[in-house]
């Protein structure tokens, strides 16, 4: 969802640049519009590929963060359990001496 408007931005920017270049070079209107149509189609495909690649990489990085967060929380839980056992064992020894 973060990349919702990226494809449209790429296509419109490419079309704008093409129109400006065609106006500066003085090409006929019909040829200019045909060139802009071709550029828009090409950059639509390029924009779609870019958005898909970025979404996949963002999903992978989110999954990696989730996995590492789960690993850290599991390690914290196991170390807490070990500390509780150590504390319980220490109290048991004190009780035996009395």
N, C-alpha and C positions, 0 to 999 in steps of 0.2 A: 504494500500500500504506500510505502514511503516514496516509491518511484512511479507513482501514478501519472504524473505529467511530464516525465522525462522524455518519453517517446515524442509527444507533441512538441515539446520545446526543441528537440533536435530537428524535427521535420520543418517546423516553422522558421527556425534560424537558417537552415540550408536554403529554403525557398526565398527568404528575404535577401540573403547574400546573392543568390542567383539573379533575382530581379534587379538588384542594384547594379550588378555587373552587366546585365543585358541592357539596362537603360544607359549606362555609361558608354557602352560600345555602339549604341544606336541600332540595334537589331530590330527587324520588323516585329510587330506585336504578336502575330500568329506564331512565328518562330520562337519568340521569347516565351510565350505561354506553353508551347510544346516542350521546350527545354525545362521550364519550371516543373511541368507535370512529370517528366522523366526523373528529375532530381528529387522531387517529393516521393515518388515511388521507391527509388533506390534508398533514400534516407529513412523511409518508413521501415524497410526491411532491416537496415543497419540499426536503427533505434530499437526495434523489437529484439534483435539479438543482444544488444547491449543491456537492455532491461532484464532479459531472461538470465544472462550471465551474472549480473549484479544481484538479482534476487536469489539465485542459487548460492552465491558466495555469502550473502547475508544470512541465509538459512543455515549454511554449514557453520558459520562462525557462532551463530546463536546456539546451535546444537553443541558445539565444542564448549561454550561457556556453561551450558546447562550440565554437561557431563562433568566438567571440572568442579562446578559448584556441588554436585552430588557427591563426588569423591571427597571433597573437603569436608562436607557435612558428615559423611560416613566415618572419616578419620577422626573427627571431633567426637562423635558418639562413642567410638571404640576407646579413645583415650580417656573420656569421662568415665566409662565403665571400668577401665583399669584403675583409675584413681579411686573410685568408690570401693573397689575390691581391696585396694591397699589400705584405705582408711578403715574399712571394716575389719581387716586382718589385724591392724594395729590395735584397735579396741579390744579384739578378742584376746590378744596377748596380755593386755593390761588386766583384763578380767580374770585371767588364769592365775596371775601372780597373787591376787588377793585371796 
